[in-house]
Amino acid sequence: MAAGGRAAPSFGTDGTAYALVEGFGHTVTPLSPALVQLKSDPARVRGLRGIRMDAEVIVLRGERELFRTRGDVLFTDSGVSGDAVFRASSYAQRGDTLVLDLLPDVERSLLEEALAKGTGEDSLLCVVPNGLGRTLWRMAGGDRTRAAGLIKRFSLPVTGNEGFARAQVTRGGIPLAETDENLESKLRRGLFFAGEILNVDGECGGYNLQWAFTSAYLAAEGVRSC
Ligand SMILES: Cc1cc2nc3c(=O)[nH]c(=O)nc-3n(C[C@H](O)[C@H](O)[C@H](O)COP(=O)(O)OP(=O)(O)OC[C@H]3O[C@@H](n4cnc5c(N)ncnc54)[C@H](O)[C@@H]3O)c2cc1C
């Protein structure tokens, strides 16, 4: 069985295969969308749609840091997307906070120094894209220290994600503990699994396709020696 997960049902992976798996007595661990856009308060991202940045992304649950990464962040109508956000989406859930450092290579003190020059807004537009600079300057009410704070710690409440329909991968599936080293079912001899239907998901970067190919190779080897 290599029927994929529940993500991106428009490609045929609508999750119907899990019922077949359960019919064989296997467990399916809780499923959730992964590598998916995160939703936030639309008012918080208003005016930022289409802006793409190299940013540091931190997932906070209350005060606790769950995950930190750096990469591409793209603002959308409903929240944020991009490779760094996709990676963070495997950890973030509704109620968490996403903290973005929009100038990760610049110390806050240096940024404040830069904003102290000219009108402040002019300096801001020299260091971040115009649309972002103008919106942040407005949000900061023209206050240089607050503007620097927004750039270094732009916080977004996570209100959810775009769901399986827009996700690239499914988190959860058949536990590996229910298969042997060739991914043969420990419950049904001759039944092999491969790919996303198993409880394995990886970050962006080709790891999910690699898992699909590698697990298929292992399963094929197992079938050959059956
Ligand atoms: C938009 C998008 C972009 C992606 N980009 C990347 C990337 O850049 N790098 C990366 O590593 N991964 C990426 N992925 C994830 C990667 O494509 C999947 O993890 C991988 O294809 C999973 O392989 P699979 O063979 O397990 O399942 P799938 O490729 O999903 O194939 C499963 C097949 O089973 C069929 N099927 C489903 N249910 C049944 C059923 N009940 N009966 C019969 N057939 C059924 C489906 O129609 C489908 O043809 C991306 C995914 C999406 C959606």
The ligand as an SDF file (V2000), in Angstrom:
LIG
                    3D

 53 58  0  0  0  0  0  0  0  0999 V2000
    2.0560   20.6620   -3.7950 C   0  0  0  0  0  0  0  0  0  0  0  0
    3.0350   19.6790   -3.1990 C   0  0  0  0  0  0  0  0  0  0  0  0
    4.3990   19.9420   -3.2660 C   0  0  0  0  0  0  0  0  0  0  0  0
    5.3090   19.0520   -2.6830 C   0  0  0  0  0  0  0  0  0  0  0  0
    6.6340   19.3350   -2.7680 N   0  0  0  0  0  0  0  0  0  0  0  0
    7.5210   18.4740   -2.2420 C   0  0  0  0  0  0  0  0  0  0  0  0
    8.9110   18.7200   -2.3580 C   0  0  0  0  0  0  0  0  0  0  0  0
    9.3430   19.7170   -2.9620 O   0  0  0  0  0  0  0  0  0  0  0  0
    9.7760   17.8350   -1.8090 N   0  0  0  0  0  0  0  0  0  0  0  0
    9.3380   16.7330   -1.1390 C   0  0  0  0  0  0  0  0  0  0  0  0
   10.1630   15.9580   -0.6460 O   0  0  0  0  0  0  0  0  0  0  0  0
    8.0250   16.4660   -1.0130 N   0  0  0  0  0  0  0  0  0  0  0  0
    7.1100   17.2920   -1.5560 C   0  0  0  0  0  0  0  0  0  0  0  0
    5.7740   17.0210   -1.4450 N   0  0  0  0  0  0  0  0  0  0  0  0
    5.3580   15.8030   -0.7110 C   0  0  0  0  0  0  0  0  0  0  0  0
    5.5390   14.5520   -1.5800 C   0  0  0  0  0  0  0  0  0  0  0  0
    5.0090   14.8020   -2.8740 O   0  0  0  0  0  0  0  0  0  0  0  0
    4.8130   13.3770   -0.9070 C   0  0  0  0  0  0  0  0  0  0  0  0
    5.2720   13.1950    0.4110 O   0  0  0  0  0  0  0  0  0  0  0  0
    5.0590   12.0830   -1.7160 C   0  0  0  0  0  0  0  0  0  0  0  0
    4.5850   12.2310   -3.0400 O   0  0  0  0  0  0  0  0  0  0  0  0
    4.3460   10.9340   -1.0470 C   0  0  0  0  0  0  0  0  0  0  0  0
    4.4930    9.7980   -1.8820 O   0  0  0  0  0  0  0  0  0  0  0  0
    3.5120    8.5770   -1.7490 P   0  0  0  0  0  0  0  0  0  0  0  0
    3.8850    7.6480   -2.8740 O   0  0  0  0  0  0  0  0  0  0  0  0
    3.5280    8.0700   -0.3660 O   0  0  0  0  0  0  0  0  0  0  0  0
    2.0470    9.1640   -1.9890 O   0  0  0  0  0  0  0  0  0  0  0  0
    1.4530    9.9750   -3.2240 P   0  0  0  0  0  0  0  0  0  0  0  0
    2.5100   10.5270   -4.1030 O   0  0  0  0  0  0  0  0  0  0  0  0
    0.4730   10.9100   -2.6170 O   0  0  0  0  0  0  0  0  0  0  0  0
    0.7050    8.8640   -4.0810 O   0  0  0  0  0  0  0  0  0  0  0  0
   -0.3900    8.1460   -3.5480 C   0  0  0  0  0  0  0  0  0  0  0  0
   -1.2290    7.5900   -4.6930 C   0  0  0  0  0  0  0  0  0  0  0  0
   -2.2210    6.7230   -4.1530 O   0  0  0  0  0  0  0  0  0  0  0  0
   -3.4760    7.0130   -4.7480 C   0  0  0  0  0  0  0  0  0  0  0  0
   -4.5520    6.6560   -3.7800 N   0  0  0  0  0  0  0  0  0  0  0  0
   -4.9360    7.3190   -2.6690 C   0  0  0  0  0  0  0  0  0  0  0  0
   -5.9350    6.6740   -2.0300 N   0  0  0  0  0  0  0  0  0  0  0  0
   -6.1670    5.5680   -2.7420 C   0  0  0  0  0  0  0  0  0  0  0  0
   -7.0800    4.4840   -2.5920 C   0  0  0  0  0  0  0  0  0  0  0  0
   -7.9450    4.4170   -1.5770 N   0  0  0  0  0  0  0  0  0  0  0  0
   -7.0480    3.5160   -3.5260 N   0  0  0  0  0  0  0  0  0  0  0  0
   -6.1730    3.5620   -4.5760 C   0  0  0  0  0  0  0  0  0  0  0  0
   -5.2950    4.5690   -4.7620 N   0  0  0  0  0  0  0  0  0  0  0  0
   -5.2970    5.5530   -3.8610 C   0  0  0  0  0  0  0  0  0  0  0  0
   -3.4220    8.4980   -5.0370 C   0  0  0  0  0  0  0  0  0  0  0  0
   -4.3190    8.8390   -6.0770 O   0  0  0  0  0  0  0  0  0  0  0  0
   -1.9680    8.6680   -5.4510 C   0  0  0  0  0  0  0  0  0  0  0  0
   -1.7870    8.4380   -6.8350 O   0  0  0  0  0  0  0  0  0  0  0  0
    4.8490   17.8770   -2.0210 C   0  0  0  0  0  0  0  0  0  0  0  0
    3.4750   17.6160   -1.9600 C   0  0  0  0  0  0  0  0  0  0  0  0
    2.5700   18.5100   -2.5450 C   0  0  0  0  0  0  0  0  0  0  0  0
    1.0990   18.2090   -2.4540 C   0  0  0  0  0  0  0  0  0  0  0  0
  1  2  1  0
  2  3  1  0
  2 52  2  0
  3  4  2  0
  4  5  1  0
  4 50  1  0
  5  6  2  0
  6  7  1  0
  6 13  1  0
  7  8  2  0
  7  9  1  0
  9 10  1  0
 10 11  2  0
 10 12  1  0
 12 13  2  0
 13 14  1  0
 14 15  1  0
 14 50  1  0
 15 16  1  0
 16 17  1  0
 16 18  1  0
 18 19  1  0
 18 20  1  0
 20 21  1  0
 20 22  1  0
 22 23  1  0
 23 24  1  0
 24 25  2  0
 24 26  1  0
 24 27  1  0
 27 28  1  0
 28 29  2  0
 28 30  1  0
 28 31  1  0
 31 32  1  0
 32 33  1  0
 33 34  1  0
 33 48  1  0
 34 35  1  0
 35 36  1  0
 35 46  1  0
 36 37  1  0
 36 45  1  0
 37 38  2  0
 38 39  1  0
 39 40  1  0
 39 45  2  0
 40 41  1  0
 40 42  2  0
 42 43  1  0
 43 44  2  0
 44 45  1  0
 46 47  1  0
 46 48  1  0
 48 49  1  0
 50 51  2  0
 51 52  1  0
 52 53  1  0
M  END
$$$$
